[in-house]
């Protein structure tokens, strides 16, 4: 078989594999998100009025934060291995550092806006409970991943 005939087949399987992995990741992310919503709803004991106003703001914040952290930071981190840093010019390193600082600033401004919006909906006590519940959820999720990895 000629290389011209094999190349499209290899390309098809590579592309198919890539999309299958992305679908799996998206599916897992949605499961975790649903679990988080359930967990926070139980922990916060939101009234229906509070929940109606809270969840759209929280979900928009969470999605944007995920995008910033996982898509932009993932790109930066891929450039931070010893070999890549060693091969960078000072100008490239300064540019990457500037991009990272810009993303950090975006995250800070996003959190600041989110906090001011949440204060209009929830009491200070519930906001503190939310922060604690998010930490508890993250610890619980991390423990599940560790337990699952330990059982393999």
Sine and cosine of phi, psi and omega as CSV:
sin_phi,cos_phi,sin_psi,cos_psi,sin_omega,cos_omega
0.00,0.00,0.67,-0.75,-0.02,-1.00
-0.98,0.20,0.40,-0.92,0.00,-1.00
-0.87,0.49,-0.55,0.83,0.01,-1.00
-0.88,0.47,-0.54,0.84,0.00,-1.00
-0.99,0.16,-0.53,0.85,-0.05,-1.00
-0.98,0.20,-0.61,0.79,-0.07,-1.00
-0.82,0.57,-0.74,0.67,0.02,-1.00
-0.88,0.47,-0.56,0.83,0.01,-1.00
-0.92,0.40,-0.72,0.69,0.03,-1.00
-0.88,0.47,-0.70,0.72,0.01,-1.00
-0.87,0.49,-0.67,0.75,0.02,-1.00
-0.87,0.50,-0.76,0.65,-0.04,-1.00
-0.92,0.39,-0.60,0.80,0.04,-1.00
-0.90,0.43,-0.72,0.69,0.02,-1.00
-0.90,0.44,-0.71,0.71,0.01,-1.00
-0.87,0.50,-0.69,0.72,0.01,-1.00
-0.89,0.46,-0.67,0.74,0.01,-1.00
-0.88,0.48,-0.73,0.69,-0.01,-1.00
-0.93,0.38,-0.58,0.81,0.03,-1.00
-0.90,0.44,-0.66,0.75,0.03,-1.00
-0.91,0.42,-0.67,0.74,0.01,-1.00
-0.90,0.44,-0.65,0.76,0.03,-1.00
-0.90,0.44,-0.65,0.76,0.03,-1.00
-0.88,0.47,-0.70,0.71,0.00,-1.00
-0.89,0.45,-0.71,0.71,0.02,-1.00
-0.89,0.46,-0.65,0.76,0.01,-1.00
-0.89,0.45,-0.70,0.72,0.03,-1.00
-0.90,0.45,-0.67,0.74,0.00,-1.00
-0.88,0.47,-0.67,0.75,0.02,-1.00
-0.91,0.42,-0.62,0.79,0.05,-1.00
-0.90,0.44,-0.70,0.71,0.01,-1.00
-0.90,0.45,-0.66,0.75,0.00,-1.00
-0.89,0.46,-0.69,0.72,0.02,-1.00
-0.90,0.44,-0.65,0.76,0.03,-1.00
-0.89,0.45,-0.65,0.76,0.00,-1.00
-0.91,0.41,-0.70,0.72,0.03,-1.00
-0.86,0.51,-0.71,0.70,0.02,-1.00
-0.88,0.48,-0.72,0.69,-0.02,-1.00
-0.88,0.47,-0.76,0.65,-0.04,-1.00
-0.92,0.39,-0.61,0.79,0.03,-1.00
-0.87,0.50,-0.70,0.71,0.01,-1.00
-0.91,0.42,-0.72,0.69,-0.06,-1.00
-0.92,0.38,-0.63,0.77,-0.11,-0.99
-0.99,0.11,-0.35,0.94,-0.03,-1.00
0.77,0.63,0.82,0.58,-0.02,-1.00
-0.96,0.29,0.62,-0.79,0.14,-0.99
-0.96,0.29,0.26,-0.97,-0.02,-1.00
-0.90,0.45,-0.58,0.82,0.04,-1.00
-0.91,0.40,-0.71,0.71,0.03,-1.00
-0.89,0.46,-0.72,0.69,-0.03,-1.00
-0.88,0.48,-0.65,0.76,-0.01,-1.00
-0.88,0.48,-0.59,0.81,-0.01,-1.00
-1.00,0.03,-0.57,0.82,-0.10,-0.99
-0.94,0.34,-0.78,0.63,-0.17,-0.99
-0.88,0.48,-0.66,0.75,0.04,-1.00
-0.87,0.49,-0.64,0.77,0.01,-1.00
-0.93,0.37,-0.71,0.70,-0.03,-1.00
-0.89,0.45,-0.72,0.70,-0.03,-1.00
-0.91,0.42,-0.65,0.76,0.04,-1.00
-0.89,0.45,-0.69,0.73,0.04,-1.00
-0.89,0.46,-0.74,0.67,-0.05,-1.00
-0.88,0.48,-0.67,0.74,0.01,-1.00
-0.91,0.42,-0.71,0.70,-0.02,-1.00
-0.92,0.39,-0.65,0.76,0.03,-1.00
-0.89,0.45,-0.68,0.74,0.04,-1.00
-0.87,0.50,-0.72,0.70,-0.01,-1.00
-0.86,0.51,-0.74,0.68,-0.01,-1.00
-0.90,0.43,-0.73,0.68,-0.07,-1.00
-0.94,0.34,-0.71,0.70,-0.16,-0.99
-1.00,-0.02,-0.51,0.86,-0.02,-1.00
-1.00,0.01,-0.76,0.65,-0.01,-1.00
-0.96,0.27,-0.74,0.67,-0.05,-1.00
-0.91,0.41,-0.55,0.84,0.04,-1.00
-0.87,0.49,-0.66,0.75,0.02,-1.00
-0.90,0.44,-0.68,0.73,-0.01,-1.00
-0.91,0.42,-0.72,0.70,-0.06,-1.00
-0.89,0.45,-0.51,0.86,0.03,-1.00
-0.91,0.42,-0.35,0.94,0.00,-1.00
-0.99,-0.12,0.07,1.00,-0.10,-0.99
-0.97,-0.25,0.34,0.94,0.10,-0.99
-0.99,0.14,0.32,-0.95,-0.10,-1.00
-0.83,0.56,-0.64,0.77,-0.04,-1.00
-0.91,0.41,-0.70,0.71,-0.01,-1.00
-0.91,0.41,-0.68,0.74,0.00,-1.00
-0.90,0.44,-0.67,0.74,0.02,-1.00
-0.89,0.45,-0.54,0.84,-0.04,-1.00
-1.00,0.09,-0.21,0.98,-0.03,-1.00
-0.97,0.26,0.57,-0.82,0.17,-0.99
-0.99,0.17,0.25,-0.97,0.02,-1.00
-0.88,0.47,-0.59,0.80,0.00,-1.00
-0.91,0.42,-0.69,0.73,0.03,-1.00
-0.90,0.43,-0.65,0.76,0.02,-1.00
-0.90,0.44,-0.68,0.73,0.02,-1.00
-0.90,0.44,-0.63,0.77,0.02,-1.00
-0.91,0.42,-0.70,0.71,0.02,-1.00
-0.90,0.45,-0.68,0.73,0.03,-1.00
-0.87,0.49,-0.67,0.74,0.03,-1.00
-0.89,0.45,-0.67,0.74,0.04,-1.00
-0.89,0.46,-0.66,0.75,0.01,-1.00
-0.91,0.42,-0.67,0.74,0.03,-1.00
-0.90,0.44,-0.62,0.78,0.03,-1.00
-0.89,0.45,-0.67,0.74,0.04,-1.00
-0.91,0.41,-0.67,0.75,0.06,-1.00
-0.85,0.52,-0.67,0.74,0.01,-1.00
-0.91,0.42,-0.67,0.74,0.05,-1.00
-0.85,0.52,-0.70,0.72,0.02,-1.00
-0.88,0.47,-0.67,0.74,0.02,-1.00
-0.89,0.46,-0.74,0.67,-0.01,-1.00
-0.90,0.44,-0.62,0.79,0.05,-1.00
-0.88,0.47,-0.74,0.68,0.01,-1.00
-0.90,0.44,-0.64,0.77,0.01,-1.00
-0.88,0.47,-0.72,0.70,0.03,-1.00
-0.90,0.44,-0.69,0.73,0.02,-1.00
-0.86,0.51,-0.74,0.68,-0.01,-1.00
-0.87,0.50,-0.68,0.73,0.00,-1.00
-0.92,0.39,-0.56,0.83,0.05,-1.00
-0.94,0.33,-0.64,0.77,-0.02,-1.00
-0.93,0.38,-0.57,0.82,0.01,-1.00
-0.89,0.47,-0.40,0.92,0.03,-1.00
-0.98,0.22,-0.28,0.96,-0.10,-0.99
-0.94,-0.33,-0.72,0.69,-0.10,-1.00
-0.95,-0.32,0.46,-0.89,0.09,-1.00
-0.95,0.32,0.32,-0.95,0.02,-1.00
-0.85,0.53,-0.63,0.78,0.00,-1.00
-0.89,0.46,-0.68,0.73,0.00,-1.00
-0.94,0.35,-0.53,0.85,0.04,-1.00
-0.92,0.40,-0.67,0.74,0.07,-1.00
-0.89,0.45,-0.64,0.77,0.03,-1.00
-0.90,0.43,-0.60,0.80,0.05,-1.00
-0.88,0.47,-0.75,0.66,0.00,-1.00
-0.87,0.50,-0.70,0.72,0.03,-1.00
-0.90,0.43,-0.67,0.74,-0.01,-1.00
-0.90,0.44,-0.62,0.78,0.06,-1.00
-0.89,0.45,-0.68,0.73,0.05,-1.00
-0.89,0.46,-0.70,0.71,0.03,-1.00
-0.87,0.49,-0.68,0.74,0.01,-1.00
-0.88,0.47,-0.73,0.69,-0.01,-1.00
-0.88,0.47,-0.64,0.77,0.05,-1.00
-0.90,0.44,-0.69,0.72,-0.01,-1.00
-0.89,0.45,-0.69,0.73,0.01,-1.00
-0.90,0.43,-0.69,0.72,0.03,-1.00
-0.88,0.48,-0.66,0.75,0.03,-1.00
-0.89,0.46,-0.67,0.74,0.03,-1.00
-0.88,0.48,-0.69,0.72,0.02,-1.00
-0.89,0.45,-0.68,0.74,0.02,-1.00
-0.90,0.43,-0.69,0.72,0.02,-1.00
-0.88,0.47,-0.67,0.74,0.00,-1.00
-0.91,0.42,-0.66,0.75,0.02,-1.00
-0.93,0.37,-0.56,0.83,0.01,-1.00
-0.94,0.33,-0.43,0.90,-0.02,-1.00
-1.00,0.10,-0.14,0.99,-0.03,-1.00
-0.98,0.18,0.00,0.00,0.00,0.00
